[in-house]
């Protein structure tokens, strides 16, 4: 094959005595990007960075617990293959389920926001683009670990996988669909869509969060038809295919109902910038 995407031969980088697990480093980069984008959006709406940092601490902690718990419950065979007592906690080996992470992390963050007296619904919408950006960046960790790739392909952008990382039934294949790259590209593009929608339209909170879930799962459902890593199957499809499809249907229906059908809700008005400088008296009637 003339063209292909190379894979790192190891997910560990040594810098003198320092050992860097690149999967974990990608997670840190993803978290930082999410905090930054969410913080900028929240502050522009009159919030403060202190709340963002508090939400980040608890949201990230519970998000990692939820993501690993989901992976352990749905992919226990992969966990057992590590053959160490710490296997259920080995996030540096890969294996974080986005479904458990977003659910538990968002729940913990919402509790912190509510206890601070702010609106959890507004925070969900403020965080939606940042969460999607983090998911895209986090996928780069799969590239470093040579995991979660798709079916064999001869396309010019096929991903080279070392023989040690190939499934037994695909040992003779050298290049595979780079699903990490597909999702990274889709997620970052949809971040732009979310920001544009929030800028151009009046959104009933938390409709933007629902739209984020719908956009992410729209592609994730297709992506699951490409992946060949071990998974439980139901009715001929992977477990996460059905999870993704269910979330897509539910979030899409909620977005349409909440934004366009529901009665009695108030569509938020966009805040106008506060003028600077001395106030000027406004005449009550138009000058003649």
C-alpha positions in Angstrom: 0.0 0.0 0.0 1.5 3.4 -1.0 -0.4 5.5 1.5 -1.5 4.7 5.1 -1.5 6.2 8.6 1.3 4.9 10.8 0.6 3.8 14.4 3.0 4.4 17.4 4.7 1.2 18.4 4.2 2.0 22.0 1.9 4.2 24.1 4.6 5.0 26.6 7.2 7.8 26.1 10.3 8.0 28.3 11.8 11.4 29.0 14.8 10.7 31.3 13.4 9.2 34.5 9.9 10.4 33.5 7.5 7.9 32.0 4.5 9.3 30.1 1.5 7.2 29.3 0.2 8.9 26.2 -3.4 7.7 26.7 -3.5 9.5 30.0 -1.8 12.5 28.5 -4.5 12.7 25.8 -7.2 12.5 28.5 -5.5 15.4 30.4 -5.5 17.4 27.2 -9.1 16.6 26.6 -10.1 17.7 30.1 -8.1 20.9 29.8 -9.8 21.8 26.4 -13.3 21.1 27.9 -12.6 23.3 31.0 -11.3 26.1 28.8 -14.2 26.2 26.3 -16.8 25.7 29.0 -15.3 28.4 31.2 -15.1 30.9 28.3 -18.8 30.3 27.5 -19.9 30.4 31.1 -18.0 33.6 31.9 -19.5 35.3 28.8 -22.9 34.6 30.3 -22.1 36.3 33.5 -20.7 33.3 35.4 -17.4 33.0 37.2 -14.4 30.7 36.8 -14.5 29.5 40.4 -17.6 27.5 39.7 -16.1 26.0 36.6 -13.1 24.8 38.5 -15.3 23.3 41.2 -17.5 21.6 38.7 -14.4 20.3 36.8 -12.9 18.7 39.9 -16.0 16.8 40.8 -17.2 16.2 37.3 -13.9 14.8 36.1 -13.5 12.6 39.2 -16.9 11.1 38.9 -16.7 11.0 35.1 -13.6 8.8 35.2 -15.2 6.5 37.8 -18.4 6.2 35.6 -16.5 5.7 32.4 -14.3 2.9 33.9 -17.3 1.3 35.6 -19.1 1.1 32.3 -16.2 -0.4 30.6 -15.6 -3.0 33.4 -19.3 -4.0 33.3 -19.6 -4.3 29.6 -16.1 -5.6 28.7 -15.1 -7.7 31.6 -13.2 -10.2 29.4 -10.8 -7.4 28.4 -10.3 -6.5 32.1 -9.5 -10.1 33.1 -6.9 -10.4 30.3 -4.7 -7.9 32.1 -4.1 -10.5 34.9 -3.4 -8.0 37.7 -5.5 -7.1 40.8 -5.5 -3.5 39.6 -7.0 -4.4 36.2 -10.4 -2.9 36.9 -8.8 0.5 37.6 -6.2 0.5 34.8 -7.4 3.5 32.8 -3.9 3.9 31.4 -4.4 0.7 29.5 -7.4 2.2 27.8 -11.0 1.2 28.4 -13.3 4.2 29.3 -16.9 4.0 28.3 -18.1 7.5 27.3 -21.7 6.7 28.3 -20.8 6.1 32.0 -18.4 9.1 32.0 -20.8 11.6 30.6 -23.7 10.4 32.8 -22.0 10.3 36.1 -19.7 13.3 35.4 -22.7 15.5 34.3 -24.7 14.4 37.3 -22.0 15.3 39.7 -21.4 18.6 38.0 -25.1 19.4 38.1 -25.2 18.8 41.9 -22.3 21.2 42.4 -24.0 23.9 40.2 -27.3 23.5 42.0 -25.7 23.8 45.4 -24.0 27.0 44.3 -27.4 28.5 43.4 -26.7 28.7 39.7 -28.7 27.0 36.9 -27.7 23.4 36.2 -29.6 23.6 32.8 -27.6 26.6 31.7 -24.4 24.9 32.8 -25.2 21.8 30.7 -25.7 23.9 27.6 -22.5 25.9 28.4 -20.6 22.6 28.7 -22.0 20.8 25.7 -19.4 22.0 23.0 -16.6 21.5 25.5 -17.6 17.9 26.2 -17.7 17.0 22.5 -14.3 18.6 22.0 -13.0 16.5 24.9 -14.4 13.4 23.4 -12.7 14.1 20.1 -9.3 14.8 21.6 -9.6 11.8 23.9 -9.9 9.5 20.9 -6.3 10.2 20.1 -5.4 8.1 23.0 -6.8 5.1 21.1 -4.3 5.8 18.3 -1.4 5.6 20.8 -2.7 2.3 22.2 -3.5 0.8 18.8 -7.0 0.0 19.9 -10.7 0.4 18.9 -9.9 0.5 15.2 -12.3 -0.6 12.5 -12.5 -3.3 9.9 -9.6 -4.0 7.4 -9.5 -1.5 4.6 -7.3 -0.7 1.6 -8.3 2.9 1.5 -5.3 5.4 1.3 -6.0 6.5 4.9 -6.0 3.0 6.3 -4.4 2.7 9.7 -1.4 0.4 10.1 -1.7 -1.9 13.1 1.1 -4.0 14.5 0.5 -7.7 14.4 0.5 -7.9 18.2 -2.6 -5.6 18.3 -4.6 -7.3 15.6 -7.6 -9.6 16.4 -6.8 -13.2 15.7 -9.2 -13.4 12.7 -7.4 -10.4 11.0 -3.8 -11.3 11.5 -3.2 -11.2 7.7 -4.6 -7.7 7.4 -2.2 -4.7 7.8 -4.4 -1.7 7.6 -7.7 -0.9 9.2 -10.3 1.9 9.4 -8.9 4.6 11.7 -12.1 5.1 13.7 -10.3 7.3 16.1 -9.6 9.8 13.3 -13.2 9.5 12.0 -14.6 10.4 15.4 -12.0 13.1 16.1 -13.0 14.8 12.8 -16.7 14.4 13.4 -16.6 15.7 17.0 -14.5 18.8 16.2 -16.7 19.6 13.3 -19.8 19.3 15.4 -18.3 21.5 18.0 -18.4 24.2 15.4 -22.0 23.4 14.6 -23.1 23.6 18.3 -21.3 27.0 18.7 -23.0 28.3 15.5 -26.5 27.1 16.6 -26.1 28.6 20.0 -24.9 31.9 18.5 -27.6 32.2 15.8 -30.7 30.8 17.5 -32.4 31.2 20.8 -32.2 27.9 22.6 -34.4 26.7 25.4 -32.0 25.3 28.0 -30.9 22.4 28.0 -31.8 21.8 24.3 -28.2 22.4 23.2 -27.0 19.6 25.5 -29.7 17.3 23.9 -28.5 18.4 20.4 -24.9 17.6 21.4 -26.0 14.1 22.4 -27.9 13.6 19.2 -25.0 14.8 17.0 -22.5 12.7 18.8 -24.6 9.5 18.7 -25.6 10.1 15.1 -22.1 9.2 14.0 -21.2 6.9 16.9 -24.1 4.6 15.8 -22.5 4.3 12.4 -19.0 3.9 13.8 -20.1 0.9 15.8 -20.8 -0.9 12.6 -17.1 -0.5 11.7 -15.4 -1.5 15.0 -14.1 -5.0 15.5 -12.9 -4.9 19.1 -14.5 -7.4 21.5 -18.0 -6.6 22.4 -21.3 -8.3 23.3 -23.7 -8.6 20.4 -27.5 -8.4 20.4 -29.6 -9.0 17.3 -26.4 -9.0 15.2 -25.1 -5.6 16.4 -22.6 -4.5 19.1 -23.9 -3.5 22.5 -22.8 0.1 22.1 -24.6 0.3 18.7 -27.9 -0.2 20.6 -26.9 2.1 23.4 -25.9 4.8 20.9 -29.0 4.4 18.8 -31.2 4.6 22.0 -29.5 7.8 23.1 -29.8 9.3 19.6 -33.5 8.6 19.4 -34.2 9.9 23.0 -32.0 13.0 22.7 -33.3 13.9 19.2 -36.9 13.5 20.4 -36.3 15.6 23.5 -34.6 18.4 21.4 -37.5 18.6 19.0 -40.1 18.5 21.8 -38.4 20.9 24.1 -37.3 23.4 21.5 -40.3 23.4 19.1 -43.3 21.6 20.6 -43.4 22.2 24.3 -45.7 25.0 25.5 -45.3 27.2 28.5 -41.5 27.4 28.4 -39.8 30.7 27.9 -37.2 31.1 25.2 -34.3 32.9 26.7 -33.4 36.3 25.4 -29.9 37.1 24.4 -28.1 39.3 26.9 -27.1 42.6 25.5 -23.7 44.0 26.2 -23.5 46.5 29.1 -22.5 49.9 27.7 -19.4 51.5 29.2 -18.8 55.1 30.1 -21.2 57.6 31.6 -24.9 57.0 31.3 -26.9 59.3 29.0 -30.5 60.4 29.6 -32.8 58.9 27.0 -35.7 61.2 25.9 -39.2 59.9 26.5 -40.5 61.1 23.2 -39.0 61.4 19.8 -37.7 64.9 19.1 -39.6 66.9 16.5 
